[in-house]
Structures are given as structure tokens and as C-alpha cells.
Amino acid sequence: MKNAVIYARYSSDKQNEMSIEGQIDECKRYAAANNLLIVHEYIDRAQSAKTDRRPEFLHMIADSEFGGFEVILVYQLDRFARNKNDSGYYKKILADNGVRVVSAKENIAADSSGIITEGMLETINQWFSAQLSEKVTRGMLQRAAQCKYNGSTIPFGYKVDENDHFILDEQKAPIVLEIYERVAAGETIQSIMDDLNNRGIKTQRGNTFKRGSLSTVLRNEMYKGIYIYDNVRIPGGVPRIISDELFDEVQEIRERRKHGHRPAIEDYLLSGRVFCGHCKDPMDGVSGTSGTGKTYRYYKCLKSPKKCDKKNVRKDFIEPLVLDVCRRLLDNDAIDKIVHAIEDQNQKDLESSATIRLRKEIKETEKKIEILIDQLETGVNSSRVAGRLKQREDELDALNKQLQKEQAKQIKIDPILARSFLLSIRECSHNDLEYQKLLVNLLIDRIYLYDDHFDIFLNNSDRKGKVSDYEAADIERYFDNNPDSSSITLDSGTP
């Protein structure tokens, strides 16, 4: 059994990110299934992976030198780093210390194919990101600098005045404080949620409270008086509702409480990526037996049927549709663009300004050393020259170390191998489970299932690929022909 640690990170202002608790639970399930012993957890809150200035992250890197663990478990690779150079640099340090970074969600193999997959994930994520338009305009940043409302959903407990500044909602702000105090007193989320709904209190969008909406309230640092917009954080920029101490106490309580649904069986291809389109909660892969003894496998909303009316979706129906969408996304044109992006990135890494500068300085320093050696051999002021030679040799050693560090940041991928890899997972995914997983992991972040269509969100992208009207009609016909699953009895232990 290998020792492992968990690294979890949450930006706090990104509402679609999985919570710290969810990340840790997923990592623990992976550890249990793969014979790993968790010996420590490193957690960074309100920290972006675009920078390496994360206290617990750097603490973990330093601890790797002491041999206390061999594996770092992350929910997915973007929890470790979103900056490609940082990722390569720190993984090189960890590899030298005998430590490997493992993604619990992405199931990347430990062999040579895993190295290709990981590199492709990072490169393709950059490629998809490059297609997106800028999220924040200059005008929005100017408004953010003035702590003004910028168009997103107003957090529960606040409203906006005539000058677009946040002010307290006199009716809802006390409810925010009440929620935090009740959690701190030990009351369960379910109890608080039921009470709020029984009292007729609605969310900011006018809906009843669900676990997701209540969780959003319980993790929002804005209630501490911090204005938050994208990467802009201004303490004191909005009226405070709760104290720092109460907020921190509630976060600790939530972290201690166990969450999560049971993990899906191994061969449920979309496990961890499929969500209910009605209530937005995860859907699990479960199996059931009909009255004739035939076993069915399908995806089921965790809240169905008591709290959500989402119909079950047959595994053998939805998975081929999703795979077909993936194969069409990864067409020849897309593969060409990805390979060109890889070639460009390889060239940029090779010709980075830092690398060029360091090589130039190394060459110049080597020439100076040769001159000093020549002077020593001719007996020119040997003691003084020897001192200067030692100084130049130290400079050369330092420059070589800097160059090694810069080169460690570069993850070079063979474009020919990349093209072959992409074609393989596209074509072989028809009948090979491992290739199907690679295809899904490479392209898909999450899928929302509705009763008549589904939405696919690509990795590291806010863009979604919707199925065609023809496919939507096909799905609708399926549900018309399978309107009732009441005859299926769930196996013991399933949600």
C-alpha cells in the first residue's frame, strides 16, 4: 500500500467548481479503490491555480522531499495547476522526489499512454481556452474597481442601489446570518433547508432552497464584506453580514461532515460527469432487476423520485449518443487545429525569451572562462585570475541551473504521435472501453441530462455543444416508449 496525500483547491468565486468537501470525498473514494493510504490533506481556499503562490501547495511541494508520501491525489489536474509551465516545473520536482500526481476524476493511466493523455489534456485545454473571448471587458474591470454590480446573480442577502453598489437586503440579510449560526450550532443542512422552505423563503431567483443553493450561501466570502468579481477581490467593498470567525467556523464544520453519493460501478462511462438537467444534482450509474430477472443499467438522479421528477436514463442508450458527439467533435479539422497548436507551443517553448537569454548568457560566460584559463596558463597574475575564474564558474553553474528549471517547465509533445493518438481514441472508441474513457476524459467536463435533450460542456470551457434536433427527437421517442421504470427494483446498496 502506497502513502498518498490529497491536494484540494477552491477559488470560492467560481460557482461551478466542486467544493473542497466534494474534491476530498472523490479522492478518498479513489484511494480506497486503488489501495492508497491517505496520510495528509493540503487545502488552499480562495486560491487560483493560475499562480503557484498557494501556501498549502508550496508546503506540499516542500514536504515531498522527506519521503512521507508517494502519490498526490487531486480531484482533477486543473486543481494542481492551470499554468502549463508551473505544472511541468513542479511535476519535475515531485518526480525527482519519487512522487506522482494522480487525477481521481480523469483516470489517467500510469504508463506511457498516460503521459501522452496528460500532456494532451493540458494542451487541448489551452487550445479550447484560446477559442473563448475575453470574459471581462475593460469597462467591467473599471466597475469592479469601484465595487459596482457587474451583471451576475446578486447573492442572497444583498440588493443593488441606484448607483449599482451592493447594499443589504433588510429581509434576507438576517436570514444569511441565521443560516450560518444554525450550522455553527450543529444543525444539519437538511433541517435548515426544510425549515426555510416551510417558511416560504425563496432563493434570489425565486426558487425553493436546495442543497446546491444553500451550499452557495455557505461558501460565499462576500458575506465577510469582500467584493468579488472574477479575480478582483476588495475587502470592505460590500456591507458585511457575518464575521470572519463565524465564516471560518462554518467552513470547518462543513469540511468535517461527510458528503457524497456512492461511486458508480467501474464501467459506467459517464460517471462523475453526468448531472440532472432538472435539479443540477449528480446522477449515479445504478443497476436494477425487472420482474423477469433481467438486469438493467441506467443513470439515476440522486434526488429521484421523491425530490426530482427526472426520469432514469438507460446506460446503453445515452452512452453511445455521447460517444458519437465526442467523435464528431474530434473531426479531422479539429485534430489538425490541435496538432498545429501543439507544434506552435513546442516552438514557443523552444524559443522562449527566457531560454534564449539564458543560453546566450551561458555562452558568453563560457567564453570568459576560456579567456581566464588561457591567462592562468600563461601565468598572468595567477591569484587574481583564479579568483575571477572561480566567480565565473559559479555564475555558469547558476545559469545552468536556471536553464534546467526553465526547460523543466516545457512539456514537448511529438505532433505525429499526438495525431496518431487522437485518431486512435476517435476510431477505437467504438468498441474499446479504455479508448472510450480516454475520448470522454479528453473532451467532456460535464453533461446535463434532460428528458428530451442533453447539454455537453467541453473541458475548461463555458461553451456547450448541444445535440441536434434530430437527436433530441430520438431521445424524446425513447422516453415516450419507456415512460415507466417502476417495475425495476434497485439492487441493494444503490442510491
Disulfide bonds with the S-S distance in Angstrom:
none
